[in-house]
Amino acid sequence: MLARVLSSSVFGVDGYLVTVEVDIAYGLPVFNIVGLPDAAVKESQHRVQAAIKNSGLAFPNRRITVNLAPADIKKEGPAFDLPIAVGIIAAAGGIGAGALDGFVLTGELSLDGSVRPVKGVVSMALAARTAQVRGLIVPAANGLEAGLVPELTVYGVSSLVQTLNFLNGTEKLEPVRTDARQLFEQARDAGIDFSEVHGHEHAKRALEVAAAGGHNVLMTGPPGSGKTMLARRLPTIMPPLTLDEALEATRIHSVAGTLPADVPIVAVRPFRSPHHNVSEAGMIGGGTFPRPGEASLAHNGVLFLDELPEFRRDVLEALRQPLEDGEVTIGRARSTLTFPARFMLVGAMNPCPCGFFGDPKHACTCTPQKIRRYRSRISGPLLDRIDIHIEVPALRYADVADKKPAEGSAKVRERVLKAREVQLARFGSLKLRRPVYCNAQMTPALIRRFCPLTKEGEEVVRTAIDHYGLSTRAYHRVLKVARTIADLEGREQIEPRHLTEAVQYRSFDRNVW
């Protein structure tokens, strides 16, 4: 007999439906799985056989062939265990005719027949909703996660027997109902605040400008000066995630398997801080079966690279595409995958290998050659893609011991939101091939249109170019940052003082180093 069961899998970060066809024929007992299965899918035959027997059901001792269609896409992971087992029972006559119509099943089976959670359920649920299926059956542990997708009926099951009883109508299951907005609001508390940072007024002002315009930042200073502390609090002054942005980020983290079981939604801006020994595939994604890297996991959030010069050069250079395009493209022999990767890059580094170059309280032990070699690990093109360069010096005792409360994240975020609203109104009416949401994403054409300079402003920029030797890309970065500073002040015209402040944030360009 032949049975068909709908299932789903993930290709990159996108879900697609898979038809699991099961044929049981007379002949010597054999269990074959075809349709480009990987090792985990091939091993499912042993899990499925044990799960069926240990659930008190009869396993057909015949020739079983399982086909996973479409057959030209590589199938991976244990998510096909449940649909394969249900397909075998259905082909053997254990499920009534039409009971499987319109249901999509996914889940890993334990040897005792219980259903274990799988990765990428949000993407699978989106694919199921697009196909307008009758319902999606997922592991109970993935129920809240799948329920985030609106206009889709989701059922959570804990065992193979429960799944069969539900399909046969002998057991009733209530659809999983997830209040995405309530869950979103409950999980939005970041637990940290800008008020915890004393001193560093110049650095905090620069981060406010960065958050208002979506600009990338490079901080340099001695060890222990507070660079990491500042970076970790940057998401708290950025505009809160919208529900659509949260679902988009949740989909990526679901595929990567990094969603917590109790809070299956990314409710705050992601903050990713990979170690400096991360590989290129770990940073931008890839592998035998491509998975999102740190750049994609930081989508709609912050990617923080501490000790920036310690990262491998090829890893840093691989970030140039996502910094420009907001996405990562991974080419393979049979296909090309694109992962979303729109993030704010925040780098932190010491001024020299020992960390104390320019520190008035500590003597630097590095030779000029060592300092030059250390700083040259960051290429000029990468630096040009970082809009704001700031120094974070060591704090004085008076700043550390100051008990006066600093300005909190909420007040800073109010100013940032007002500036972002100005930018959304500016770019929202434009018919662009790629939407622009903030000043950092402006193209040269948009810069010419929205960043006109007065004669006094042109003189400020001309002096800066002659003094700093700014490249064309760095010149555009100055205009973008100046535009953001003007937006924070509610000014339509970029004034000389806005340009002067923006030029100060380019003090670490290559010729100065």
N, C-alpha and C positions, 0 to 999 in steps of 0.2 A: 504494500500500500504506500501511497504518497501523501505527505503532509507538508503544508507550508506555514511558516511562522515568521512574522515580521520582527526584526530586531534593528539595532542601530549601532553605529560605530563612529569614530572621530577621525577625520583627516585634517591634520594641522590643529586648528581650533574650531573647525566647522563639523557639525554632525551630518550624517547621511544615513538613509535607511538601507538595511541589508535584509534580503529575503533568505531565510534558512529553509532549504528544501531537504526533507528527510525521506529516503526511500528504503523500505524494508522488503527484501526479496528472499526467495528460497536459495539455499546454497550453504557452503561452509561458513561458520560464524566468523565474521570479519567486520571491522569498524573502520571505515575510511572517511576522512574529511578532506574535501577539495575546495578550491576557490581561493588559492594563494593564502593559506593559513600560516601564521608564524608558529614558533615552537610552543608558545602558551596556548594557542588555539588547538594545535595537534594534541597536546597533553590533556585537553578537556575530555577526550574520550574515556580516559581513566577516571577522572573526577565524576563525569556523568554516570558511568556504569556503577561506580560505588554508591553515588548519591541515590540512584533509583533503587538499588537493592537494599540499602540501609534505610530507605523510607518505607519499606514493606511492600514495594511494588515489584512486579515481574519484569525482568529485562529480557527482551526478545532475543533468543539465541539463534539469530539468522544473519544474513548479509545486510549490513546497514551502510548506506552511503549518504553522507551529508554534504550538500553543496551550499556554499556561501556566495550569493550573487549580489552585486556584479562580481564576476570572477576575475576581472582585470585590475582590481584594487587590493593591495596587500592588507590582510586582516590580522589584527594583533590584539592581545590581551585576553583576559578570562571572561569578558562580558557576554560571550556567546554560550556559556555553560547552560544557563536557564532556558533560553529558547531551543537549544539542541535537545535538552532533556524533555521539554514539553513536546517538541516535534516528534521524538521517538515514541512517547506515550500516545500521541495523537495518531501516528501512523499505525500503531499496534491496536488502535480502536478504543483507547482509554478515554478519549474526549469526544463529546458529541459533535456532529457535523455543524459547522458554522460558528462554533464557540470561540474560535480563534480570530474570526473576521474582525478587522479593525483595531486589533490590539498590538502594541509594540512591546516586546519583552527584552529585558536586559538584566544581567546579574551573574555573579560568580557563585558556584556551588561548592560547599564544603562536602567532605566525604559522608557526613551524616545527613545530608539533604538540606541543611540550612543555607540561606542565601546571604552572601557577603556583599558589601558595597563595592562599587567600581568607580573609576575616574571618568570625567567628562560627561556627567549626567545632564548638566545644563545644556550643553551643545546638542546632546541627543534629544532632549525635550524640545528644543527649538526646532529641530528637524521634524519631530513628530507633529508639532503644531502646524508647521508649514504643510505637511501632508494631510492635515485635517483628519487624523485618525480618531477612532472611537475612544481610545484610552492608552495610557502608558503605564506599564507594570514595571516597577523598579524595586531594588532592595529597600527594606524598611528604613535602613540607615541613610539612604539617599532620598527619602521621601520629601523632606523639607526643601532640599536643594532643587529637586525637579519641580516642586510646587511653586517656585519663584516665577516660572514662566506662566503668564496669564493665558486664559482661554484654552487651557489644556486640562483634561481630566487625568489625574495621577493616582495610582494605587500602589501602596507599599506592601510588600510581602516579606515574610520572614523564613519561609521554607518552601520546598518544592511541593509538598502535599497541600499546603495552603493555596498555592498558585493553582493547582489542579482543581481543588474544591471550588475555588472562585470561578474558574472558567466553566466548570460543569454546573454552576448554579447552586451547589450545596452549601456554600458558605458566602456570606455577604461581607463585603469590605466597603468601608466608608472612604470616599475620595480624600486624598490629602489636601488640606487647605492651608496654605501658607500666606499669612498677611505680610506681603513683602514690605510694605511701607512701615508697618509697626516694627518688624524685625530690623528694618533699615535704621529707624530712629533709635532703637534700643542699643544698637551696636556702634553708634557714631561717636561715642566718647573715646577720645584718643588717650586720655590719662596723663598727658603732659601738656605744658603750657609755656608760652613765651615769657610769662612773668617770672619764671624760674631762672632766667638768664639776666645777670646783673652786669652792668658795663657793656662794652662792645656796641656802643650806640651807632657807630659808623657801619659796623657789620649788620646790625639789625635793620638799619635803614636800607642797606643794599638788598637784604633778603626780602624786605617789603616791596621794593621796586621789582625784584625778580618775580615774586608771587603775583604782583599786579599785572605784569606783562608776559609771564610764562618764560622768563629768560633763564638760560643756563648760568651757573655760578662756579667760580674757582676760588677757594679760600686757601691762603697760605699763611703759616705761622708756626711757632715752635711747639713742641709736644706739650699737651696739657693746656693749651690756650683756650680751648672751648669750641673747636671747629666742629667736632662730632655732635656736641650738645646743641649747637645752633642748627646744624643740618637736620637733626631728628625732629626739631620743632617747626621746621619749614612747612610740612603738610598742615599744621594747625592754623596757619594764617592763609592758606590757599582757599579758594572757593570750595564749599562743601560739594561732595559728589552728588550729582543728580541720580535719580533712580535708574535712568537709562545707562549712565556711565557706570553705576555700581553693577548692573547686570552684565555689562560688557566686560568689566574687570573680573567679575565672578566666573564668567565662562572660561576665561584664560586660566584662572587659578584652579577651576574644577578639572580642566584637562591635565594640569600639572600635578594634581593631587595634593594641593597645599591648603585646601579649605578646611577649617576646623569643623568637627562634626556638630558642635553645639550651636555655632553661628555660621550657617552656610551661605553667607553673603559678604562681599567686600564693601563695608559701609564707610570706611575712611580712606583717604588718599593712600595708595600703597607706598610703602617706603622699603626699598630693597638696598641692602648693603653687602654685596658679595665680597668674599675674601680676594686678596690680590693675586692668588694663584689660580683663579678661575680660568677655565679654558675658553677658547673662542666659541665653541658650541654651547658651553654653559652660559656665556654672556648673551649671545644673540639667538640661541636656539639651534637645533640640529640633532644629529645622532642618526643611528640606523633607522629608527622610526622618529622623525623629527618632533621634538617637543619644544614648547616655549622656553626661552632663556630668560635671564634676569632682566633684559631690556623689555621683554613683553610682560613679565610679571610686574614691572614698574609702570605699566600702561596707565595713564591718567593719574600718575603719582610722581614720585621722586626716585631716581636712581643715584645713590650716594656711593662714590668711589673714594674710600679713604686710602691715604698713601698712594696717590695717583701715579707717581713715577714708578712704583713697584709693580704695576700691572704690565703684563707682556705687551710689547708694541703692537703685535698683530691683533690682540684683543681690543686695544684702544682704537686702532684704526678701523676695526669692524664697526665701531659705533658711529662712524661718520654718516653711513646711509640712514639709520633711524633718526639721527639728529636732524637731518635735512628733510626726510620724507615722512617721518612718523610711522614707519613700518619696516619690517625685516623681510627680505625675500631670500628664500633658501632654494637653490636649484638642485634638482636630482635628475637622474638619467631619464626617468619616466614622467616626472611631474615637477611643478614648481609650487612651493608653498609660500604664503604670505601671512606673517604674524603681525598684529597691531603692536606698535611700540612708540606711542607718543608720550614722552616723559620729560620731566625737568632733570637735567644732569647737574649734580652738585659734586664737585671734586674738592678734595682736601689734600694738602701736601705740606711738607716741611720746606723751609727755604734752602736747605742744604742737607747733605747726608747725615750730619750730626744733629741738625735741627735748630742750631742757635745762631745762624748767620744774621747779623743785624740786631741780635738781642743784647740790650745794654747790660743785662745782669749775668750773662754767661758768655764765656769766650768760645768762639767758633774754632774748631780744630781742622777744618777742611781747607785744602788748597784751592786756588781759583780753578785749576783744571778739574778737580773733583766736583766742584759746584757746577761748572759748565756742563760736565758730562751728566750729572744728575738731572739737571733741568732740561737737557736736550732729549731726555727720554719722552717728553711730550712734544709731539710734532707741531709745527706751525699751523697746518691746516686744522688740526683738532682745536688748538687754542683759538683760532679765528671763529670757531663755531660756539665758543663759550662767550656769552655777551658781557658778563660781569666778572672782573678780577678784583679781589679785595684782600687786604692784609688783616689778619686776626692776631694782634700782638698779645703777649702774656699780660694778664690783668694785674693791676696793682692791688696791694692789700686793702686799700680803702674801698675799692670796687667790690672785692670779694666779701668784705665785712659789712657792706652797706645793707641796712635792714629796711630801707625804704622800698616799698613794693614797686616792681617794674611794671611797665604796661603789659597787659595781658593779650593773649592771642585774639580774643573776641573783638577788642577795639581795633587792633591792626587789621583783622579780617574785614571789618566794616569798610575801611578805606579801600582795601583791595577789591572788595565786591563792587563798590561804586566805580572804580576805575575799569573793572571788567565789564560792567554794564555799558559804560561809554564805548568800549571797544566792540562789544556785541552789536550795539546800535550802529556803529560805524561800518562794520563789515557784513552785518546781517542782510542788508538789502542788495548786496552785490551778487551777481550771477557768476560764480567762480567754479572752475573745474574741481578744485579741492577747497572745501570750506576753510575759512580762516576764523579762528576764535579769539586770538589774542595778538598783541603786537609782535611777539617773537616769531610768529608764523608769516609775517608780511613778506611778499616777494619784492624784488627791486621795483617793479612797476607800481605796487601799492605804496612803497616807500616814497617814490617820487610824487605820488598823488596826495598822500596824507602827512608827509613830513616836510612841508615847504619851510625854508629858512629866510629870515630877514637878513639884511646886509650885515648887521652886527653878529648874527648867528653864523653866517658864512665866514666871517673873519675869525671867529672862535674855532671853527672846524679847520680852517686853513692853517692856523697857528698850530693846532694839535697835530695835523698831518706832517707839517714841517718838523715839529719837535719830536714826535713819537714814531714817525714813519709808518703810519697805519696803512694796512693793505685795503684794497677796495671792499673786501668782505668786512673787515674791522670797521671801516667807515660806515657801512650800512648798519652794523651792530650799534654804533654810537647813536645813529639817528633813531633806531628802534627804541633804545633805552631812554633817550631824551623824550620821545613820544610818550612813553609810559610815565615818566616823571611829570610831564605836563598833564597827563590824564589824571594822575593822583591829585594834582592841584586844581583840577577842573578847568584847565586852560585849553583853548582851542589852538592857539598859536604856540609853537615851540620857541621859547625865549632863550637868550644867551645863558642865563643861569642854569637852565635845564641841560643845555649842551655841556656846560662846564662840569656839572656833576656827572654826566654820562661819561665824559672823557676821563674823569678821575677813576672810573671803574675799568679803564683799560690800561692801568699802570704797570701791568705785567706782560706787555707785548714783547715779542721776541727781541727787538733791538735793545730794549731796556735791560732785559735779562743778560 
